[in-house]
Amino acid sequence: MEYLIIGAGIGGLTLALAFEEKGIDYKVYERFSKIKSAGAGIWLAPNALQVFEELNVLDEIKSKGNSIDRITIGNPDLTAISDNDQQFVKSEYGYSAIAIHRTELQKILFDKIPAAKIHLGKAFETYVTSENKVIVNFADGSSAGGDYLVGADGINSKVRAQLFPNSIVRYSGQTCWRGVAETVLDPAFNHHVYELWGNQVRFGISRISEGKYYWFAVALDVENKKDEPHKLRDKLMQMYKDFDPAVNQIISNTPTDKVMRNDITDLKPMPKWYKNNICLIGDAGHATTPNMGQGGGQAIEDAHYLSNLQHQSLNENIFEEFQKRREAKVNGIVKQSWMMGKMAHWKYGRGLRNLLLKSAPKKMVLKKVLEMYEIEKFSD
């Protein structure tokens, strides 16, 4: 029984490591010829960290990342709209969220997987199914066969395009610039994440390691718009000129050619993530907007559930059982994240929005957070 995993991103690598730990046969196929420096930062919430703890990589992730003790949604001047001390999370799990560079996380996972099981430079083209087997064809003319195929190839998944050609990627109306600045900020930023909401723009800051800060800037814009590189820094600094000085310090200390721009999209929830012996995980099956810091986390959870279900063989149709256990939580996060992104950019009613956030009962907020971080425990 062998799985073919398409994509060596965070979801695909976590699934491979989980399979490795449980003795499940697999091979990973990645279109790039090397694991390149991808993305900027990522927040790993306790739901993801519990999975990595089970996979014995949590200590390395802690050493390469930065713990988050406080999360504030605030005004441009850093004053709080909603402020959450993470001590209650630490009390529950022993740790709070960790901010880390995506490249560091990928390297940690990649290095734990036997080299013979990861095949680079293999761009997926098509698959063919026959007699309960699946054959994958690659762009270089080669092919591979296995019992199951898992598409872990992101929101623009080519596996999904063939499996569910009518799936819909939705543009939120917002675009996002991301980068990593090397600078020194006030120590108040060391373990304190800020997301600052201005007039239809917002800016997020989190330290990911000593002297390095992951940041994102979000604004309303038309889809697929491009920037003029030589004007980008001045453009961003002008957009955020009324924010705390730390914001422009971060922008000015980020090389322009390292700033990434991506439209914020998600995947309209689909009734199924699988068909026969083919299944989608992570962004390939249920991409969410990044407003709750759960995109990567839900891919990591997928790996946890799928590997444990296969290990225990709880159901003849593993993929059906997998979706049954994951669908309600995932779709809830997709919906809530979409709504939160819209609310953050309201043109009118910002005062009412801020009042609602400030006045939300603490017990209710904590309950919702802990529900999101909860994952099912499987016995060996």
N, C-alpha and C positions, 0 to 999 in steps of 0.2 A: 504494500500500500504506500504509494508515494504522491506527495503534493508538489506541484509546480507553482512557485510563487513569483508573480510578475511584479517587479518593483522593489528596490532596495532602499526605500525611504524608511521613516521611523516605524510605520505599521508593518511593512514587509520584514524588516530586520528583527523587530520584536517577535513577530510570529515565528521566524526562523529560529531565534534563540529559544523560544518556548518549546518548539518542536524538538530542538536539540536536547533540551533538558529532559524531555519526556520520551526520548527514543523513537520519535515519529520520523519516518523518512521524508525528505524534502530536498528540493533544489531551488535556489533563488536566481532569477534572471533580471539583470539591470541593463538598461539601454546605454548608459554612459560607460566609458572605458575605464573610469576610475571614480571612486566616491569623492565627488568634488565638494568644495566649500559651498554649502547650500543654505540659502535663507539667512536669517539674522539670529534672533533669539527665540526661545520657546519657554513658556511657563509650564512646568510639570506639577500638576495638582496632586494631592494625596491619592486619588484613585489610580493615577498612572504610577505613582511612586510605590504603591502597594504591590503592583505587578512587578516592578523592577526589584523590589525587595525579595520577592519569591524567586526571581531569576538571578539573584546574587550579584547584581550590578549597582545596587543603590549606593553603596559606599563610594564607588568611583564617580557616580553622578554627583554626589554631594561634594566631593573633592574638586570637581571641575566646574561646579556651578555655584550659585549664591542663594542662600535661604531667604525667604520672604516672611517677615514678621508682621507686616502691616500692609493693607491694601486700601487705598483711598481713591474714590472718585471725587474729584475736586473742581473748583473753579480755576481759571487761568492763573490766579495768584497763589495757588496751593491750598487755599482754605477749603475745608472739607464739605462736600455735599453728603457723601456716605463714607463712613470710616469704619474699617473692620480690623481689629487686632486679631492676629492669628493664633493667639495662645490657646483658644478653645480647640483649634485644630491640632495643635501640638499635644494637647492633653489627651486627645482621642487616639492619635496615630503615632505620636512620638516624633513627628516632624511636620513642618508646614510645606507649602509649595516651594519649588526650586526653579530659579531662572538660570538658563544655561544656553550657550550657543548651540544651534542645531548641529553644526559640524562636529563639535565635541561629543554630543550625544550619539550621532551616527557612528563616529569612530569607536566609541566605547562598545556599541553593539556589534559593529562590523568585526572588530578584533576578537570577539568571543565566538565567532562562527568559523568552522573549518573552511579554509580557502577552497578546498575541492567542491564545496557545496554552493559557492557563489560564483556565478558566471557573468562577467562584465562584458560590455560591448555587445549585448544581445537585445536589440530593439524588437519588441513584440510587434508582429504584423497581423496574424490571424490564428484562430484555432479551429480544429476539426474534431468532432467527437465520433467515436465508433466503438460499439460493443463495450460500453462502460469505461472506455479509455478516452483520453484527450491528447491530441497532438498539437503542439504549438509550433508555428512557423515564425522564424525571425527574419529581419531585414537582410541579414548577410547570407540568406539561402539555407541556413541550417534549421534543424527542427529538434524537438524533444518531446518525449512521451511520458505520461504518468496517469495516475488514477483520478486525481483531483487537480483542478486549476483554481488558484486564488488570485484575483485581480487586486493588487495593492498599489496600483499605478496612478493614484491621485485623482483630482477632480476632473481632469481631462482624460480619464482612463480610456485606453483603446480596447481593453477587454470589455468594459461596459458598453462601449459604442457598438460592439458586435453583439453582445448578449442582450442589451436593452437599447436598441437604436432610438427609441422615442423618449429616452430620459432627457430631462430639461435642466440645464445650468442657468441659474437666475442671477442677474446683475442687481445688486442692492442699490445702485445709484451713487455709491461711494467708492472712492479710490484710496489706496494706502501707500505711503512711502515708508520704507523701513531701512534701518541701518544700525551699525555699531560704532559708537564714538569712543575714542581713547582720550580720556580727560580726567580731571579730578574735580569732583563735586563735593559739596558740603557733606559731612558724615551722616547727616540726616537722611540722605538718599541710599545709604549702604544696604539696608534691608527693608526698605519702604518703597513699595510700588505705587506710582501715581498714574492715574488716567485723568487728564484735565479736559473739561468740557467747556468750550468757548461758544462763539456764535456760529453754529453749524460747522465747526471744526473741533477736533480733539487731538490730544497729544499724550502718548504714554511713555513712561520712563521706568526702567528697572536695571539695576546693576547685575551683570552676569558673571563678573569676576573682578579681581583687583584692577581698578583703573579702566574698566570697560563697561559701557552702558548700552543696552539694547533700547531702541526707541522706535516708535511708530507715529505717523502723522496721518490723520484721516480727514478727508474733505469731500463734499459733494462735487461730482464732475461727470462729464459724459464718458461713455464706455470707450475703451481702447485708445484713449488719448495718449500722446507721447510728449515727453518733456524735451526742451532744448538743454542739453547737458551743461553748457556754459552759463545758463541762466538759472539753473535749478536751485543752487544754494541761496541766491538772493530772493528767489521766489518763495522758498520755504521760510526764510527769515522774515520776510515781509508778512506772510500769512500768520506768523506766530509772534509778531512784534509786541503784542500786548500781553503776552504770557510771561511767567516768571523768567528772569534772566537765564536761569539754568537751561531753558529750552533752546534759546539761540546759541548758548555755549555748546550744547550738544550738537546742534546742526552744524555749526562752524567747525567742529572738530571731527567731522565725518567726511572722508574723501568722497567727492561727488560721484566718482565712478563706482563707488561701493554702495550707493543708495539704490535700492530696488523699488520699483513702482509696480503695483499689482492692483487690478480692480478687485473689489470685494464681492465675491460670488458665493453661492451655495448650490446645493443640488435639491431640486424640488423632491420632497420625500416620495419614494417609490414603494409600491405594494410588496415588491420582492427584491431581495439582494442576491438571489441565487436562482439557478435553473439546473436541475439534474446534478451533475458533478462539478459545477462551476459556481463560484461564490465571490462576492466583492466585499472588501473590508475597508475601513477608514474612509478617506475622502472619495475613493472610487465608488463606494456604495451609499454614503450618507454625509457628504461634505456639509460643513456648517460654517457660517461666518465666524470670525475670530473674536467676537465680542465677549465671550465668556471664558476664553483661554482653554477651550475643551476640544479643539479640532484634533490635535495630536493625542490628547488623552483618550478620546473615544476610539481612535485607531489602536492604541495600546490596550485598551480594555477588550477590543475585538480579539486581539491576539490571545489574551488571557482566556476568554470564553471558548474560542474555537479550539485551542490546543487542549484545554481540559476536557471538553466534550469528546474530542477525538480520542484522547487518552483513556477515557472511561467508557467510550462507546455507549452512551446512554440512550441513543436513539438510532435506528437504522438510517434515517436521513439526518445526518449531522448538521447540515446547513439549515434545514427547517427548524431544528431545535435551537440552533445558534440565533437565528433571527427572532424566534419566539422569545428568547430570554433578553434580547438586546433592543428590540424595536421601540418599546414604549419610552425607555430612557433616552435613546438617541433622538427620536423624533421630537421629544419634549425639549431637548437642548437645541435642536435646529430651530424650532419655533420660537423659543424664548430668546435665543441669540439674535435672530432676525428682528424681532420686535425691539430688543434693547438697542440695536444699531440704529433703527429708525428713530427711537425716542431720543437718543443722544444728539441727533441733528435736527430736532424740531426748530422751526423758525419762530413759531409762536408757542406760548404756554410753558416757556422754560422755567419760570418761577414756580408754577404749579408742579411741574416735573420734579424740580429740586426739593420742593416741600414734601412730595410723596416719598422720595428716596430717604430724606432725613427722618421722616416720621414713621417709616416702616418698623414694626415691632422687632426688637432685637432677637427675641426668642424664635420668631417666625423665620427671620433671615438665617439664623444659625441652623435651624432645622432643615431648611432648604439646601444649605451648603453641605451639611453632613449627608443628606440624601444623595446629592450629586456625587459625593466622594465614596459612597458605599459600593463595594463590588462583592459578588458572590464568592464565597470560599468553597473550594472543592477539596474533598479528602483524597488522599493518594490511593 
